[in-house]
Amino acid sequence: MTQNLTNRRWVLVDYPDSMPSEDNFDLQVGLDIP
């Protein structure tokens, strides 16, 4: 669960100007981010 929250933080960093929609959010969470 901790890793899931970490990934979500990275997703938000990628979208600083516009918050991603819930659909895009879920898709991005599934990606591996170094």
MIFI-886590 format. One record per residue (C-alpha): x, y, z. Coordinates in pm, 1 decimal. Layout:
<vexbas>
VEXBA        px        py        pz
VEXBA         X         Y         Z
...
</vexbas>
This chain:
<vexbas>
VEXBA        px        py        pz
VEXBA       0.0       0.0       0.0
VEXBA     290.3     234.8      70.9
VEXBA     431.5     181.3    -278.2
VEXBA      91.5     260.4    -430.2
VEXBA      87.1     596.3    -251.0
VEXBA     444.3     664.2    -364.6
VEXBA     353.1     597.0    -727.2
VEXBA      58.1     831.3    -697.6
VEXBA     290.2    1106.2    -574.0
VEXBA     505.6    1063.6    -885.4
VEXBA     197.8    1079.2   -1107.1
VEXBA     103.6    1412.9    -951.0
VEXBA     456.9    1539.8   -1015.8
VEXBA     410.3    1458.0   -1384.0
VEXBA      92.8    1667.4   -1392.0
VEXBA     171.9    1982.1   -1191.2
VEXBA     -49.2    2214.3   -1397.4
VEXBA    -352.8    1993.9   -1447.7
VEXBA    -482.3    1720.9   -1218.8
VEXBA    -523.5    1391.7   -1410.1
VEXBA    -872.9    1249.2   -1431.1
VEXBA    -956.2     942.2   -1221.5
VEXBA    -922.7     715.5   -1527.3
VEXBA    -581.0     849.6   -1623.9
VEXBA    -479.4     844.6   -1257.6
VEXBA    -548.3     470.8   -1224.1
VEXBA    -361.9     395.4   -1548.5
VEXBA     -55.4     597.2   -1442.5
VEXBA     -42.3     426.3   -1102.1
VEXBA      16.2      93.7   -1280.8
VEXBA     337.2     220.4   -1444.1
VEXBA     683.5     158.0   -1302.6
VEXBA     850.2     492.2   -1232.0
VEXBA    1224.2     495.4   -1151.1
</vexbas>
